[in-house]
Amino acid sequence: MGVARYVCLLAGLCWWVCPGMVVGQTVRIKDITDFEGARSNQLFGFGLVVGLGNTGGRSQFTQQVAADMLQRLSVNAKAVRELQIDPVFRSGNISAVMVTAELGPFARKGSRIDVTVSALDDAKSLQGGVLLLTPLRGADGEVYAVAQGPVSVGGFLASGRAASAQQNFPTVGRIPGGAIVEAEARGEIVCNGRLRLLLKRPDFATAQAIARAINQKYPESAVTLDAGTVEVAIPREKRGNVVGFAGEIGLLEVSPDAVAVVVINERTGTVVAGQHVKISTVAVAHGNLTIVTAENPEVSQPLPFSRGQTTVVPRTQLNVTEQGGGLAVVEQSVTVAELARALNALGVTPRDLIAIFQALKEAGALHAELVIE
């Protein structure tokens, strides 16, 4: 492969996204790091939503969940059968759901957290339903919160005998502040008089920048352990107010660095190029190939009173159109804006950019990491 590289591409439709980050842009340390020990915990529970008005589940699974719930309320299975509650279970007014929530590191007993409710059965919508008392457990099996309340759905389902309309996903809803914390999962951010900052996107240059910013305010207090960890010794005068010290660190601003990367999502046709992406001088030829296939089957009828059979004869029309493209030279780029202008000058569609970047990487002309999702 030489400097000149010919690329033949399929045409399509997508968006070309090019985030023009400003060189030297500063961000707060709190926006790119987390304190070690200040972690959230995932909670989950299995519950029942009632009052759905004929949009709930009717499966055997839903009926069994409802029967188990009644038994937990001291209504035994024999009484359920004697009261003939089965038709009520099949009325579509209830739904078995999975309830999930996130318990923050500083949530205290009695505080409220949001919960998400998702249907497990064949329910069509949770709109208008109410979640019954549901214990939420952590990975250790302990109950940390209890959820209950009306479900808010960000969509709707309307149907009649011959038509229906749906917006978003009405089988998933939320209950803002729907769970009360019953047990705390406290995390300690101080260990041996030190704090540790964990970078959300590890990078050696960014970690060094964070340490320098902290040392400028509190000399000789921060040290970089690796690309993702900065350790900070709490000054003697701040040991009585660790919360205030952590807040001051979070407000310091740094200029983060990042590896040059191009992210391609082939499912959506999205291409995102980072700030430091550069290409060498390269020649590119591109063309659009369009293939249209049409099926028009014909029915062949036999003559009257003959022993022939009616058959369907396939008729396929295939049209192939290719638009040629000349060889163009893309000069070496310095910024993302220059790269975007150079590629747009080729007259390529956004979908073509996916194949162009892949070909540039193969030719060794793309000086960035190529991530394909």
N, C-alpha and C positions, 0 to 999 in steps of 0.2 A: 504494500500500500504506500503511495506517495502522498505528496501534499494535496494534490487534486483528488477529490473523492466524489464519485457520482452517487447520488442518492435518489432512488425512485420511491415515491410515497403514495399511499392511499389518502384520498381527500375525505374530510368529514367536517364536524362542527364541534368547537369547544371554545374555552376562554383562555386567553394568554395573560397570566397574572405575573406581574413583575414588581415586587415590593421595593420601591426606591428608598432604602434606608439612608439617612443622612450620616455621613462619616463623622465620627465623634459624638454621636447621639448618646446621651446619658440616661440611665434609668436608676431607680432606687434599688438598693440591695434587697429590700424586702420583696421586690417583684420578681427576682430571679433566683432566690434561695429560700430554703426552709430551715428551721432550727431542728437539729437532731433531737428526737424525743417528743417533738410536738407533732404527732401523727394522728390521723383520723382512723376510726374503726368502722367497718361495715357491719350493719345489723340486718337481720332478716327474720321474717315470721310468716306463718301460714294462717290465713283468716277467711272471713266470710263477709261478703257485701250483700245487704238486703235492700228491699224497696226499689227494685230496678224496673218495675212496670213492664213485664213481658219481654225484656231484652236480656235477661240473664241466661244461665246455663240450664240445660235440660238433660244432661248426660247422667249416667249411673254414678259417675264419679262425683258430680255435684250433690246428688241425693245422699250419697254415703257421707260426704263431708257435713251436710246439714244434720243428718242423723247423729253423727258423732258429737256435733256441737250441742244438740239437745241432751244427749246423754251426759255431757259435762255439766249441763245445767240441772242435773238430777232428774231428767225425764228419760226413763229407761226404754230400751228398744221395744219391749212388749207394749208399753203404753203408746208408743208411736204407732204401732200396728193397730191397736184397738181404736185409737182416735182417727185412724185413716188419714194420716198426714201426708202419705205418699203423693196424692194429687197436688198438694201444696208445693211439694218439692219440685214437681214437674211443671209448675206454672210459669217458670221463667222469671221469677222475682228475686232470685238469689244467684250468687256466683262465688265460686271458690277462687281465691286470689292469693298471690304472693306479695308480701309487703316488705319493702326494703327502705333503709335509711342510713345516714352517715352520722356517726357520733363524733363530734369534734373533740380535740384534745383538751379543751378547757370547758366543756359542758359540765354543768353542776346539777345535782339532784333538784328536781322541780322545774328545771328549764325545759323549753320545748324545742323540738327539731322537726323538720319537714319529713314527710314520708311519701314514697311512690307506691302506688297500688297497680298491679298487673293481673289481668284475668288468666287463670290456668285452664278453664274449661271452655265450652263452646259459646260463651256469652257473646252477644253482639255489641253491647255497649254497657259501660258502667255509669252512664250519665244519670244523675239523680239518686244514686245509691249511697248507703251509709255503711261504713266499715264498723263491724262489731269489735269489741275489745280483743286486741291481738297482742300477745307478748312478743317482743323483738329480742332475739338472741344474738350473741356474738359468736366468733369462731370457736370459743371455748365452751359454748353451750349455755352460758349464764345469761339470764334476762337482764338487759340494760335499760330497756324502755318499754312502754306500753302505748299502743296506738289505738285511736278510735276517732270517728268523726265522718262528716259528709265528704264525698269524693268529688273533686273538681276535675272535669274532663275538658281538655283543650280542643275538642272537636264535637261532632254530632253525627247521629245516624237517624235518618228519616226514611221510612219505607211504607209502601202500600202493596196492593195485590199485584200490580204490574210493573212497579218501578221503585227504585230506592236511590237515596243520595247519601254520601258519606264524606265527611271532611276530617282530615288527619286520622288519628287512631283512637277511637272512643273506648277501646278496651284497656287503655292505660290512663291513669289519672294521678293526681297529687292531693295531699291534704296538708296545706301550709300549717306548720305548728301542730300537726296532728298527733305527735307522740310526746309523752312526758318522760323525761329521764328519771330512772329509778336507781341507777347505779352508775358511778363515775369510772371512767377509764383514764385516769390521770397519767400524764407523761412528764418525766423530769427532763428539763432542758439543760440543767446545770450538773456537771460531773467534775468533781475535784476542782471546783472553782473556775471551770472553763465552759465556754459555749462552743458548739460546732455548727457551722453553716454548711448546708448541703446544697450544691448548685443543682437547679432543675435540669440544666443542660451542661454537663461537665465540660470544661475547657480550661487548659492550663493558663492561657493568657487572661481569661476572665477571672480565674481564681487569684492570680497575682494582682490584678487590678483591685479586687475586693480587699485583699490584705493591705495593699498600699493605702487605700482610702481610709481604712480603719486605723492604721499606724500613724497617719497624718493627724488624726484627732486624738488617738490614745497611743503614744509611741511605744514600740516594742511589745505590743499586746497581741498582734495577729500573726499567724504563720500558716503557710499553705502546706497541707499534708499531701494532697494529690490533686488531680484535675477537678475533682468534685467535692473537696472538703477543705474548709478554712477553719482553723481552731483559734479561738479568741480567749485570752486570759482576762478575767474580770478584774479591773483595777481595784485597788484596796478601797478607794473612796466610793466605789460603786457597788460594793458587795452587799450593802444594806438596801439597795434599790436595783435588783437585777432586772425587773420589768422595765424600768426607765432606761437602763443601759441597753437592753435589747431593742427597745423602741428607737433609741438614738442611732444605733447601728443600722437599723432597717431604713432610716431616712437618708443615710449617706448615698451619694450618687456616684456611679462608675460608668465607664464606657465598655460595654461587653463586646467580646470578640466572638467570632463563629467560624466554623469550617465552611469553605466554599462548597455549596451543595445545590443540586438541581433535583427537585422532587417531581415525579411524574405519577399521576393517577390515571391509568389506562381505562378504568371503568367510567370515569366522568370526563376524561379528556382534559384534565387540568394539569398545567405545567407551572411550577413556581421556582424561580431562580433567586438565590440569595445574593447578598451585596457583593461578595468577593468573587463571583463567578467570572472567569475570563476564558477567551478562546484565542488560539493562534490563527494566523492568516491561513485561510483554507478556501478552496474552490468547491462550490456546491451546485449541482444540477438537480432540479426537482420537477416533477410532473404529477398531474392528477389523473387517476385511473377510476372510471365510473363504470360499473356493471349493473345493468337493469335486467331482471328476469321476470317474465310474465307467463302465467299458466292460464290457458283458455281451453279446458277440456271440451270435447265435442261428443255428442251421443250418436251412436250409429244404430239405426233401427233396421231390423231385417224386413224382407218383403212379406206382405200378408200371406198367411197360410203356409209359410215356409217353416222349416225347422231351425232357423237361425235364432240367435239370442241377441238381446240388446246389450251392447257393450259401450264403454266409455273410452274414447280414443284421446290420449293426451296430446295437447298442442302447446309447445313451449317456444316462446320468443325470447331471444337473448341478444341484447345490444351492449356492445363494449365501446366506450369512448375514452380516448386518452388525449390529454392536453400536454403537449410537449413543453419543456422548459429549457432555456439556455443555461450555459455554464456561467455562474456568477462568482466573483471573488469576494469573500467576506474578510475585511481587514481585521487585524488584531485589535481586540476591544480592551478597554481599560475599566469601564464602569458598566453597570447593568443597563443604564440608559443607552449607552453606545451599542451594547449587544442587542437590545430590543430594536433599535433603529436599523441595525444591519440586517437582522432577520426579517423585519417588516418590509425592508426594501426589496427583498426577494419576491414579495407578493405571495407568500405562502399562507395557507389557512392555519389557524391555531392547532388543528389536529396534526398538521404536517410537522409542527415543531417537535412533537414527541419522537417521531422517526428521525428528525434531523439531529436532535440531541443524542440519541442512541448511536447514530452513525458518527457523529463528531467524537464521541467517547471511544468508539472502535478505532477511529483514525488517530487517536492520541492528541486531538486538537482541543478537547474540552478539559480544562484544568479545574476540575471540581468533582466532588463525589456525586455519582448518579444513583438516586434512590427511586426504584420502581415499586409502586404499591398496587 
